[in-house]
Amino acid sequence: MTERGDSRGFSPTTAAIFPLPLTAFERYMLLDDSPGYPMVFALSARLSGEIDRRIFES
C-alpha cells in the first residue's frame, strides 16, 4: 500500500475494510451461479448532479 492508498485507489481507511466478508447466503449465491441458472445480476445506475467529496468520503 502506498502512502495515499493501495493500487486500486482505496484510501488507507477504506483498504482496511475491503474486501468485505460475505454472509452465508451471499456465499451460497456466488457459488451456486452458473450460465444456465444465474444467481447474479448486473445493475446500472445513471446519476446526475454534483457530489460534495468531503462529505461523501467521511
Phi and psi in radians as a Rosetta constraint file:
Dihedral C 1 N 2 CA 2 C 2 CIRCULARHARMONIC -1.558 0.35
Dihedral N 2 CA 2 C 2 N 3 CIRCULARHARMONIC 3.049 0.35
Dihedral C 2 N 3 CA 3 C 3 CIRCULARHARMONIC -1.055 0.35
Dihedral N 3 CA 3 C 3 N 4 CIRCULARHARMONIC -0.617 0.35
Dihedral C 3 N 4 CA 4 C 4 CIRCULARHARMONIC -1.550 0.35
Dihedral N 4 CA 4 C 4 N 5 CIRCULARHARMONIC -0.152 0.35
Dihedral C 4 N 5 CA 5 C 5 CIRCULARHARMONIC 2.508 0.35
Dihedral N 5 CA 5 C 5 N 6 CIRCULARHARMONIC -3.018 0.35
Dihedral C 5 N 6 CA 6 C 6 CIRCULARHARMONIC -1.554 0.35
Dihedral N 6 CA 6 C 6 N 7 CIRCULARHARMONIC -3.108 0.35
Dihedral C 6 N 7 CA 7 C 7 CIRCULARHARMONIC -1.183 0.35
Dihedral N 7 CA 7 C 7 N 8 CIRCULARHARMONIC -0.273 0.35
Dihedral C 7 N 8 CA 8 C 8 CIRCULARHARMONIC -1.549 0.35
Dihedral N 8 CA 8 C 8 N 9 CIRCULARHARMONIC -0.030 0.35
Dihedral C 8 N 9 CA 9 C 9 CIRCULARHARMONIC 1.635 0.35
Dihedral N 9 CA 9 C 9 N 10 CIRCULARHARMONIC 0.074 0.35
Dihedral C 9 N 10 CA 10 C 10 CIRCULARHARMONIC -1.268 0.35
Dihedral N 10 CA 10 C 10 N 11 CIRCULARHARMONIC 2.540 0.35
Dihedral C 10 N 11 CA 11 C 11 CIRCULARHARMONIC -1.254 0.35
Dihedral N 11 CA 11 C 11 N 12 CIRCULARHARMONIC 2.810 0.35
Dihedral C 11 N 12 CA 12 C 12 CIRCULARHARMONIC -0.964 0.35
Dihedral N 12 CA 12 C 12 N 13 CIRCULARHARMONIC -0.653 0.35
Dihedral C 12 N 13 CA 13 C 13 CIRCULARHARMONIC -1.157 0.35
Dihedral N 13 CA 13 C 13 N 14 CIRCULARHARMONIC -0.809 0.35
Dihedral C 13 N 14 CA 14 C 14 CIRCULARHARMONIC -1.157 0.35
Dihedral N 14 CA 14 C 14 N 15 CIRCULARHARMONIC -0.728 0.35
Dihedral C 14 N 15 CA 15 C 15 CIRCULARHARMONIC -1.072 0.35
Dihedral N 15 CA 15 C 15 N 16 CIRCULARHARMONIC -0.472 0.35
Dihedral C 15 N 16 CA 16 C 16 CIRCULARHARMONIC -1.214 0.35
Dihedral N 16 CA 16 C 16 N 17 CIRCULARHARMONIC -0.409 0.35
Dihedral C 16 N 17 CA 17 C 17 CIRCULARHARMONIC -1.838 0.35
Dihedral N 17 CA 17 C 17 N 18 CIRCULARHARMONIC -0.176 0.35
Dihedral C 17 N 18 CA 18 C 18 CIRCULARHARMONIC -1.828 0.35
Dihedral N 18 CA 18 C 18 N 19 CIRCULARHARMONIC 2.528 0.35
Dihedral C 18 N 19 CA 19 C 19 CIRCULARHARMONIC -1.327 0.35
Dihedral N 19 CA 19 C 19 N 20 CIRCULARHARMONIC 2.511 0.35
Dihedral C 19 N 20 CA 20 C 20 CIRCULARHARMONIC -1.217 0.35
Dihedral N 20 CA 20 C 20 N 21 CIRCULARHARMONIC 2.498 0.35
Dihedral C 20 N 21 CA 21 C 21 CIRCULARHARMONIC -1.216 0.35
Dihedral N 21 CA 21 C 21 N 22 CIRCULARHARMONIC 2.588 0.35
Dihedral C 21 N 22 CA 22 C 22 CIRCULARHARMONIC -1.527 0.35
Dihedral N 22 CA 22 C 22 N 23 CIRCULARHARMONIC 2.582 0.35
Dihedral C 22 N 23 CA 23 C 23 CIRCULARHARMONIC -1.329 0.35
Dihedral N 23 CA 23 C 23 N 24 CIRCULARHARMONIC 2.938 0.35
Dihedral C 23 N 24 CA 24 C 24 CIRCULARHARMONIC -1.028 0.35
Dihedral N 24 CA 24 C 24 N 25 CIRCULARHARMONIC -0.729 0.35
Dihedral C 24 N 25 CA 25 C 25 CIRCULARHARMONIC -1.164 0.35
Dihedral N 25 CA 25 C 25 N 26 CIRCULARHARMONIC -0.737 0.35
Dihedral C 25 N 26 CA 26 C 26 CIRCULARHARMONIC -1.097 0.35
Dihedral N 26 CA 26 C 26 N 27 CIRCULARHARMONIC -0.710 0.35
Dihedral C 26 N 27 CA 27 C 27 CIRCULARHARMONIC -1.116 0.35
Dihedral N 27 CA 27 C 27 N 28 CIRCULARHARMONIC -0.750 0.35
Dihedral C 27 N 28 CA 28 C 28 CIRCULARHARMONIC -1.018 0.35
Dihedral N 28 CA 28 C 28 N 29 CIRCULARHARMONIC -0.841 0.35
Dihedral C 28 N 29 CA 29 C 29 CIRCULARHARMONIC -1.050 0.35
Dihedral N 29 CA 29 C 29 N 30 CIRCULARHARMONIC -0.714 0.35
Dihedral C 29 N 30 CA 30 C 30 CIRCULARHARMONIC -1.154 0.35
Dihedral N 30 CA 30 C 30 N 31 CIRCULARHARMONIC -0.802 0.35
Dihedral C 30 N 31 CA 31 C 31 CIRCULARHARMONIC -1.283 0.35
Dihedral N 31 CA 31 C 31 N 32 CIRCULARHARMONIC -0.470 0.35
Dihedral C 31 N 32 CA 32 C 32 CIRCULARHARMONIC -1.516 0.35
Dihedral N 32 CA 32 C 32 N 33 CIRCULARHARMONIC -0.047 0.35
Dihedral C 32 N 33 CA 33 C 33 CIRCULARHARMONIC -1.170 0.35
Dihedral N 33 CA 33 C 33 N 34 CIRCULARHARMONIC 2.377 0.35
Dihedral C 33 N 34 CA 34 C 34 CIRCULARHARMONIC -2.594 0.35
Dihedral N 34 CA 34 C 34 N 35 CIRCULARHARMONIC 2.774 0.35
Dihedral C 34 N 35 CA 35 C 35 CIRCULARHARMONIC -1.009 0.35
Dihedral N 35 CA 35 C 35 N 36 CIRCULARHARMONIC -0.645 0.35
Dihedral C 35 N 36 CA 36 C 36 CIRCULARHARMONIC -1.324 0.35
Dihedral N 36 CA 36 C 36 N 37 CIRCULARHARMONIC -0.514 0.35
Dihedral C 36 N 37 CA 37 C 37 CIRCULARHARMONIC -2.364 0.35
Dihedral N 37 CA 37 C 37 N 38 CIRCULARHARMONIC 1.316 0.35
Dihedral C 37 N 38 CA 38 C 38 CIRCULARHARMONIC -1.159 0.35
Dihedral N 38 CA 38 C 38 N 39 CIRCULARHARMONIC 2.450 0.35
Dihedral C 38 N 39 CA 39 C 39 CIRCULARHARMONIC -1.939 0.35
Dihedral N 39 CA 39 C 39 N 40 CIRCULARHARMONIC 0.101 0.35
Dihedral C 39 N 40 CA 40 C 40 CIRCULARHARMONIC -2.190 0.35
Dihedral N 40 CA 40 C 40 N 41 CIRCULARHARMONIC 2.836 0.35
Dihedral C 40 N 41 CA 41 C 41 CIRCULARHARMONIC -2.542 0.35
Dihedral N 41 CA 41 C 41 N 42 CIRCULARHARMONIC 2.667 0.35
Dihedral C 41 N 42 CA 42 C 42 CIRCULARHARMONIC -1.567 0.35
Dihedral N 42 CA 42 C 42 N 43 CIRCULARHARMONIC 2.509 0.35
Dihedral C 42 N 43 CA 43 C 43 CIRCULARHARMONIC -2.228 0.35
Dihedral N 43 CA 43 C 43 N 44 CIRCULARHARMONIC 2.256 0.35
Dihedral C 43 N 44 CA 44 C 44 CIRCULARHARMONIC -2.092 0.35
Dihedral N 44 CA 44 C 44 N 45 CIRCULARHARMONIC 2.359 0.35
Dihedral C 44 N 45 CA 45 C 45 CIRCULARHARMONIC -2.259 0.35
Dihedral N 45 CA 45 C 45 N 46 CIRCULARHARMONIC 2.379 0.35
Dihedral C 45 N 46 CA 46 C 46 CIRCULARHARMONIC -1.929 0.35
Dihedral N 46 CA 46 C 46 N 47 CIRCULARHARMONIC 2.088 0.35
Dihedral C 46 N 47 CA 47 C 47 CIRCULARHARMONIC -1.993 0.35
Dihedral N 47 CA 47 C 47 N 48 CIRCULARHARMONIC 2.685 0.35
Dihedral C 47 N 48 CA 48 C 48 CIRCULARHARMONIC -2.463 0.35
Dihedral N 48 CA 48 C 48 N 49 CIRCULARHARMONIC 2.868 0.35
Dihedral C 48 N 49 CA 49 C 49 CIRCULARHARMONIC 1.797 0.35
Dihedral N 49 CA 49 C 49 N 50 CIRCULARHARMONIC -3.040 0.35
Dihedral C 49 N 50 CA 50 C 50 CIRCULARHARMONIC -1.891 0.35
Dihedral N 50 CA 50 C 50 N 51 CIRCULARHARMONIC 2.666 0.35
Dihedral C 50 N 51 CA 51 C 51 CIRCULARHARMONIC -2.038 0.35
Dihedral N 51 CA 51 C 51 N 52 CIRCULARHARMONIC 2.414 0.35
Dihedral C 51 N 52 CA 52 C 52 CIRCULARHARMONIC -1.531 0.35
Dihedral N 52 CA 52 C 52 N 53 CIRCULARHARMONIC 1.690 0.35
Dihedral C 52 N 53 CA 53 C 53 CIRCULARHARMONIC -0.968 0.35
Dihedral N 53 CA 53 C 53 N 54 CIRCULARHARMONIC -0.664 0.35
Dihedral C 53 N 54 CA 54 C 54 CIRCULARHARMONIC -1.057 0.35
Dihedral N 54 CA 54 C 54 N 55 CIRCULARHARMONIC -0.822 0.35
Dihedral C 54 N 55 CA 55 C 55 CIRCULARHARMONIC -1.209 0.35
Dihedral N 55 CA 55 C 55 N 56 CIRCULARHARMONIC -0.733 0.35
Dihedral C 55 N 56 CA 56 C 56 CIRCULARHARMONIC -1.047 0.35
Dihedral N 56 CA 56 C 56 N 57 CIRCULARHARMONIC -0.693 0.35
Dihedral C 56 N 57 CA 57 C 57 CIRCULARHARMONIC -1.518 0.35
Dihedral N 57 CA 57 C 57 N 58 CIRCULARHARMONIC -0.114 0.35
